[in-house]
Amino acid sequence: MSAAVAEVVADKFRVEMRDVCKPKSGPTGFKQLMPEVSQKRWYDEAVLKSIIPVKHPLDDSVGSRCPTCSTWRWLPVSEGDAHIFSAALDDVESDVAASPEWFGSGWSSMRNSLFRRELAEALVASNAKHWSIVDVELV
């Protein structure tokens, strides 16, 4: 996000941000939100194992273990495909959180993220072209 938006976000919300830098020229003036990684799992493994084959019918597995770091990475799921345990967010203090589970593979690996409604609305208001809100169900 731009420095101006980052300043407003930092004043109103509990978030960590870092400078976005270019390798040769350094800081760009933009900031990156750094989500707090939840310590408790977000998803029921049995549910992931049942929905991933439906979402990825051509794959023979539901994920794989990284040969370098041994991290398990599930095949990707979309918002709403699997319910998130609300208790997993009990210890999260930031207004943006990331799942402890990894999805995807290689350089396309990612964690799923959740933003508190007020922060999400502020980001959409700052740039509706790059941000959108998708409601998720917590159980």
Secondary structure, DSSP 8 states (H G I E B T S, - for coil): --HHHHHHHHHHS--EEEEEEETTTEEEEEEEEE-EE-SS--S-HHHHHHHHHHH-TT-SSSEEE-TTT--EEE----TTSS-B-GGGGTT--SSEEEEEEEES-GGG-EEEEEE-HHHHHHHHHH-TTT-------B-
